[in-house]
């Protein structure tokens, strides 16, 4: 596992991978606090890749984090493989280290947080993916659990 350096100010971007949308969050290793950043449409691969490349150019992260979807009991499923492939493509395209973080229930938690803030339902759908990415990144910052797969 990769240790998270304390006192070093490096940006980290996280992704909640989906086939329709990809939520993106950012944070840095000094404050160790994640923030929702953007939602990227995922249906057109070229547009998706260009949007992600633009975010990486803008934020210049030192590391990327990708949520790893699993069944509630921890077993992998079809989206697990797709998320791993997405993580591998990011690593190859940008030459940045990529960590995988167990993302079980993040979308449900994100929806509940948005609903509690009065942003639920249809209006909160795009924000849900960003908030899910925020939860994924915060889990990576908080570390210390067995739900990570640092590469």
C-alpha positions in Angstrom: 0.0 0.0 0.0 1.1 3.5 -0.7 1.6 5.8 2.3 -0.1 9.2 2.0 2.5 11.8 2.7 1.6 14.3 5.5 2.7 17.9 4.9 3.1 17.5 1.1 0.8 19.6 -1.0 -0.2 17.4 -4.0 -3.5 17.4 -5.9 -5.4 14.1 -6.2 -8.3 13.6 -8.6 -10.9 10.8 -8.0 -13.4 9.3 -10.4 -16.7 7.6 -9.8 -16.8 5.6 -13.1 -20.1 4.9 -14.8 -21.2 4.1 -18.3 -23.4 7.3 -18.6 -21.6 9.7 -16.3 -18.3 9.9 -14.5 -18.2 11.9 -11.3 -14.9 13.7 -10.5 -13.7 15.0 -7.2 -10.5 16.8 -6.1 -8.5 17.3 -3.0 -4.9 17.6 -1.9 -2.7 15.7 0.4 -2.0 18.6 2.7 -5.6 19.3 3.8 -6.8 15.7 3.0 -10.3 17.0 2.3 -12.2 16.0 -0.9 -14.5 18.3 -2.9 -16.9 17.5 -5.7 -15.5 18.9 -9.0 -17.4 17.9 -12.1 -19.5 15.3 -13.9 -18.3 14.1 -17.3 -20.7 12.5 -19.8 -19.4 9.1 -20.5 -21.5 7.9 -23.5 -19.1 9.3 -26.2 -15.6 8.0 -25.4 -13.7 10.7 -27.3 -15.6 13.5 -25.6 -15.2 11.8 -22.2 -11.5 11.3 -22.7 -11.0 14.9 -23.8 -12.9 16.2 -20.8 -10.9 14.0 -18.4 -7.6 15.1 -20.1 -8.6 18.8 -19.7 -9.3 18.3 -16.0 -5.9 16.5 -15.6 -4.2 19.4 -17.4 -5.9 22.0 -15.3 -5.5 20.4 -11.9 -2.1 18.6 -12.5 -2.7 15.8 -10.0 0.1 13.7 -8.6 -2.3 10.7 -8.3 -5.6 9.5 -9.5 -8.2 7.4 -7.5 -10.9 5.3 -9.1 -13.9 3.8 -7.3 -14.1 0.1 -7.6 -17.7 -1.2 -7.7 -18.4 -4.5 -6.0 -21.5 -6.4 -4.8 -22.4 -5.7 -1.2 -20.7 -9.0 -0.2 -17.4 -7.9 -1.9 -17.7 -10.0 -5.0 -16.7 -8.4 -8.3 -19.3 -7.9 -11.1 -19.3 -6.6 -14.7 -18.7 -3.0 -13.7 -15.8 -4.0 -11.5 -13.9 -5.1 -14.7 -14.9 -2.0 -16.5 -13.7 0.3 -13.7 -10.4 -1.6 -13.5 -10.0 -1.1 -17.3 -10.8 2.6 -16.9 -8.2 2.9 -14.2 -5.6 1.1 -16.3 -6.4 3.4 -19.3 -5.9 6.5 -17.1 -2.6 5.1 -15.8 -1.4 4.4 -19.3 -2.6 7.7 -20.8 -1.3 10.1 -18.2 1.6 8.2 -16.6 0.1 8.8 -13.1 -0.2 6.3 -10.3 -3.8 5.2 -9.9 -5.4 3.7 -6.7 -8.6 1.8 -6.6 -11.0 2.3 -3.7 -14.0 0.1 -2.8 -17.0 2.2 -3.7 -19.8 0.1 -2.3 -22.8 2.2 -1.4 -21.2 5.6 -2.3 -24.0 6.5 -4.8 -26.6 5.8 -2.2 -24.8 7.8 0.5 -24.3 10.6 -2.0 -28.1 10.6 -2.9 -29.0 10.7 0.8 -26.6 13.7 1.4 -28.0 15.6 -1.5 -31.6 14.9 -0.4 -30.8 16.1 3.1 -29.5 19.3 1.5 -32.6 19.7 -0.5 -30.9 18.7 -3.8 -32.5 15.3 -4.3 -34.4 13.8 -7.1 -33.8 14.6 -10.7 -32.1 17.9 -10.0 -29.4 16.2 -7.9 -28.7 13.4 -10.4 -25.5 14.9 -11.9 -24.3 16.2 -8.6 -24.7 12.6 -7.2 -21.8 11.3 -9.3 -19.5 14.2 -8.1 -20.5 13.6 -4.5 -19.9 9.9 -4.9 -16.4 10.7 -6.3 -15.9 13.0 -3.2 -16.8 10.1 -0.9 -14.4 7.8 -2.8 -11.5 10.3 -2.5 -12.2 11.0 1.1 -12.0 7.3 1.8 -8.6 7.2 0.1 -7.4 10.2 2.2 -8.7 8.7 5.4 -6.9 5.4 4.5 -6.3 2.8 7.1 -8.9 0.4 5.9 -8.8 -2.7 3.8 -11.0 -1.3 1.1 -8.2 0.1 -1.0 -6.2 -1.5 -3.8 -3.2 0.8 -4.3 -1.4 0.0 -7.5 
